[in-house]
Structures are given as structure tokens and as C-alpha cells.
Amino acid sequence: MTEDAIAQTHTCTRCAQESLLSVVGRCATCIADMGLRHPDEYQVWKADLNAEFGRR
């Protein structure tokens, strides 16, 4: 991986905005929004997170 590849943006699967930070396809803004206002959607995302990285 080159240094340029690290700084590439990713498209959020939830809001379709470009973001430098993406965790299991969602940007930080969407993760916060789900955690605060959409608990059911947040739980689905957490299950995806656990499936991708496992529990610690």
C-alpha cells in the first residue's frame, strides 16, 4: 500500500457522503446518529462490526 492509498476517501453506505473514516462501511457521523437516534439500526451495525472484527 502506498502512502496515497491511505488518504483515499470512502463512500458511506448509509448517507453516501465521502469520508476519510469508515468503519464497516459507515462514516463517523452516521455511527453517532445511529447510536443517538436509531438504536435498532445501531444494533445491526454493531452485529456487522462484530462479524467483521470479532468481539474483544
C-alpha angles and dihedrals in degrees: 000000000000125000089251092059091059093061097051118122124239128212114240111236091215106045101013092229121139114249138172090217119059126165114190089337099310127106121232092254092056093045090054092045092050091048093050105034110012109046095167092053089045091055090052089051091049090052089052089049092051091047091051100042107011128231121300 
